[in-house]
Amino acid sequence: MSKINLKILRDYIIGWIIAIVLWVVMRSYGVVLNAPATPEPAHALRLIMVFGPLAGILFGLSKIKIDRYLYRRVPLWRLELFGLLSNMAIMSVMFVLAFFLIKYTFGFNYPIDFWQLLSNPSAILFFFYSILVNFVMALLRQINLLLGSGNLWRLLRGDFYTPRVENRVFMFIDLKSSTSMAETLGHIRYSQLIQDCFFDLQVVQQYDAEIYQYVGDEAVLSWKSKPGMDYTICLKAFWAFQDQLNKRKNHYMNKFGLVPIFKVGINEGVVTAAEVGEIKREIAYHGDTMNITARIQEKCNYYNRLLLVSESYYDKISHQTGFQFELLGEEELRGKNELVKIYAIERA
């Protein structure tokens, strides 16, 4: 299972443990219904530890499968319908397990069969509660995808109200020969090409890449520099994207008559991070690091290379094996006065 899917399962497990804890507290001290069972604290803790992770795994797997096989393939209303049906199926399994667990651990308050349990007001309320929980978790996931991995929590904490300095690696990925492709394919098919390419770009999540933004046919990826970080992970992310495009070359040839090729510039350095905007808010990065990365990527056509990096990034990985490095020269990049060394890197 991929790293991103494991993160989804982790989030759903944590979310459902919290949700069931809130349900137990609410049922114990809030809403009073004619419930068929009244667990003691020790039994309630057992229910939480069993059904929290179980619900998280089942609902998380359902979310992963629906996104993988149905997202962008069916209308939104049908996607929601599949989600509701899967919710009903999973809750049926949960109710069956809960029936036997309660029956053979602390028992029901009065004789009851499984169908009577399903028709109990407490069970009906919990079913609608599960729909609400899944809706909130899916909503939080979509917001997290819009803001970038981890940025939702950072925004809630107010980390970016005041600009802060960070060390980051930036990768500018741009479609090669995009102008001629747009003229050949036309606006609609060219946009579909970009959609498919950036859909395949999701492989970079396995290399801890944050997709900062999409600008036309260009994507900007970022990694926060950390002590002991393996900086080659950035190269591996790009080559994984290349491999994914090559793996699907038959799809691109049949649909568009071409296989897309992307060129890349990488740089590492200091940037300022801040929350900007009022009508639409986002986290923005400013500084020479960003500008130099963009200028390096522009030099890919000049040197006829697909991957160029700055001296700053080269210094982080120059001791690594398995790569071929070549110093192409010192360039006075547009908008910069000092010379910047540019290196080409290829897989050995």
N, C-alpha and C positions, 0 to 999 in steps of 0.2 A: 504494500500500500504506500502511496506517495506521501511525502512529508506534509503537503497541504491538506490531504484527506485526514491524516492523523491529527492535525490541528483542529479541523472541523469536529472530529469525534471528541477531542479534548474539550472544546468549547461547549458542545452539547451535553457532555457528561457533567461538567461543572454547572451549567445552566439548569439542568434537570435536578441535580442534587439541591441547589438553592430553591428551585420551584417546589419540590416536595417538602423541604423543610418549612417553607412558608405555608404550604397547605396544611401540614400537621399543626403548626402554631395557630393558624386560622381556625381549624376545626376544634382545637382544644380550648381556645380562649375567645373565639369570635363567633362565627356562624354556628348555630345550633340546629342540627337536623336529626331526624330519627335514623341515625346510622346503625347498621347491623353489627358493628364491632367497635369497642372502645379500648384501643391498645394502651398499655402502660408505657411509661417513658422508654424502658428498655426495649419493648416490642416496637415502639414507634421508631427508635433508632435503627433497629434491624430492618424495618420496612424501608427506611431512607437509604441505608447502605446497599440494599438489594435492588430496589426499584429506581433509585437515582441513576447509577451507572447503566442499568439495563435499558431504561428509557432513553438515556443519552446515546447509547450505542445504536439502538434500533432506529430512533428518529434521525440520528446523524447519518447512518447508512442510507436511510430513505432519502434524505436531502442530497447526499452525494450522487446517488443513482439517478434521481430525477433531474438534477442539474446536468449530469453527464449525457443522459440519453434523450432528454426532452427539451432542455433549454435551447432556444433559438430554432426549435423544430416544430413547436406547436404554439397556438395563441396563448396569451397569458391566462385567460379564463379556464382553458383546458389544463394548463399547468397547475392552477390552483385546485381544480377538480381532482387531479391525480394526487395532489398533496393531501386533500381532505380524505380521499379513499384510503391512502396509505396510513393516515392518522387513525382512521376507524379500524383498520386491520391490526395495527400495532396495539391500539388500546384494547382490542378484543383479546389479544395474547396477554396483555398486562392484567386484565381482569381475571382471566383463567388462572394465571399464576397467583394473583392476589387471593383468589377464592381458596385455593388449596393451601397456601402459606398461612392464611389466617385460621383456616379450619383446623390445621394440624399443629399450630403453635399455641396461640392463646384463645382461640375459639370465638364463635359469634355470640352475641348477646341473647339470641333466640334462634330456634331452628330455622334454617333458610337454605334454599337450593340456589344454584348458579343463576337461574333466570330471575329469581326474586332479588338477587343481588344487583343484577343489571337494571332492574326497574326501581331500585331504591333511589330516593332523591339525592342522597350523598354521591352515589355512583354517577348519576346523570350530571350533577354539578361538576364532578371531577372530569367528566368527558369534555364538557365545554371549557373547563379550566385548561385542559391539555391543548385544546385548539388555540386558546389565547397564548399559552406559553410558546408554542411552536411559531405562532405569528410574530411574537416579539423577538424570538431568537432569529428567525429568518430576516426580520426587518433590521436588526442589529448587524447581521452579517452583510446585508446589502449596503448599509451605511459604511461599514468598515471597508468594503470593497471600493466604494466611491472615494473615501478619504485616504485609502492606503493602509496596509497592514499595520496595526498597532496605533495608528494616529487617532482613532476615536477616543481611546482612553486618555491619550496625551492632551487632546482638546478638552475633554471633560475636566482634567486637572488644571487647565489653564496654562499649560507649559509654554504656549507661544503668544500669550498676550503681550509680553515684552520680548523683543528680538533676542535670540540667543545664538551663540557661536557653536558650530559643530564641525568636526572633521568627517568628510564623506567622500566616497568614490562615486563618480557619476559616469554613466554610459549613455551616449547619444546614439540611437539606432535609427538609420534612415534607409528607405527603400532606394536601391540603385536604379537609375534610368527611369525615375518615376514620371517625368514629363512625357517621354515617348510612350510609356505604358498608358498614361491617361488619355493621350490622343488616340491610341490604337483601340483601347477597350471602350472608351466613352465614360461618362460620369458615373452611371449606375454600376456597370460591371467593375469599374476601377474601385469604387467604394466597397463593393462586395469582396474584391481582392484584399483590400486593407482589412476588412472585417475578418476574413479568414486568416490572414497573417497574424493579426493581433490576438486572435483566438488561440493560435498555435504558440504565441509568445508566453502563454501561461506556464510552459515548462520551466521558466526561469524562477518560479516560486519555489521550486525544489532546491534552489541555490540561494535562498534567503533574499532574493532581490525584491526591492520595493519599486513598483511602477509609479513614478512621480507624476507623469502626465503624458498625454498623447497630443501631438501637435501635427495635424494633417496626417502625412504618411511617416511621421517620425514619433518614436517613443523614447522617453527619458527614464532610465533606470537608476536606482541609487542604493548604496549600502552605507550604513553608518560604520565608520572606522572604530575598531575595538582593540584593546591590547591582546596580542596573540592571534589576531585575525589572519586567516588564510586568504590573502588577497587574490590568489589564483581562482577563487570561486567565481569572480566576475568573468574571467575568460571562459571558464567552464560553462557558465550560464549562456553566453553568446554562442558557443559551439553546440550546446544542447539545442538551442533555437535553430541553428543551421541544420543540425541533424534531423530535427522534427520537420522542417520544410522539405528536406530531401526525402524523408520517409513518406511524405505525402505528395511527392512530385507528380504522381499519376493523377491525383485529384486536381492539382493546379493545371496540369497540361490539358486534361479533359474539359475543365471548366473555363480556363482563361487562355489556353494555348501558350503558357509560359510557366517557368518556375521562378518565383521571386528570389532576389538576392539582396541582402542588406549589408550596408557598410557601417562601421562603428568607430567612434572615438571615445577613449577612456582617459579620465584624469582623476587625481586625488588631491584634496586640499581643504582649506577652510572656507566655510560658507556661513551666512547668517540665515537662520530659520525664523519665520514669523508668520502669525496668522494674519491674513489680509482679506479685505472685502467685507461688505455688509449685506448686500443683496444675495451674493453667493460667496460663502466663506471657504477658504482653503489654506493649507500650509504651503508657503512659498519659500524658495531658497534663492538667495542673492549673493553675488560676489564674482570675483575674477575666475574662480574655479569653474563656474558654470560657463562663462564666456569662452575660456580657453578650451574647454571640452567641445563646445560647438565648433570652434575654429579648427580644431584638430580633425574633427569628423569631416569638415569641408575639404580637407587635404587628401582624403581617400581617393578621389577621382584624379587628382594631380599625380599622385604616386602610383595609381592603379593598384591599390591595396584595399583589402576589406576591413582590416583591423589595425588601427594606429593608436598609440598611447603616448602620454606625456612622460617627461623625465621623472616627474614626481611619482607617477604610478610605477614606472619601470624600476625605480629604486626599491620598491616594495617587493618585487618578484624576481629581481635579477639573479638571485641566488638559487632559484628553483630550477629543477631539471625537467625535461620533457617538452621544452619550448625552444623555438628558434627565434633569436632576437637579431634585429638589424637596425643600426642607427642610420636613418635616412638623411639627417642633416639638422641644421638649426634654422628655424623659420621665424621671420618677423610676421606674426599673425595679425590679421586685420584688427585694428583697434588696440594693439599692444605695441609698446615701444621696445621692450627687451626681447631678445631672441629666446625661443623655446625649442628645446631638443625634442625631436619626434622619432619614435621607434615603431617599427613594424614587428608584429608577433605572429607566428604560425605554430600550429601543432607539429611537434617533431615527428 
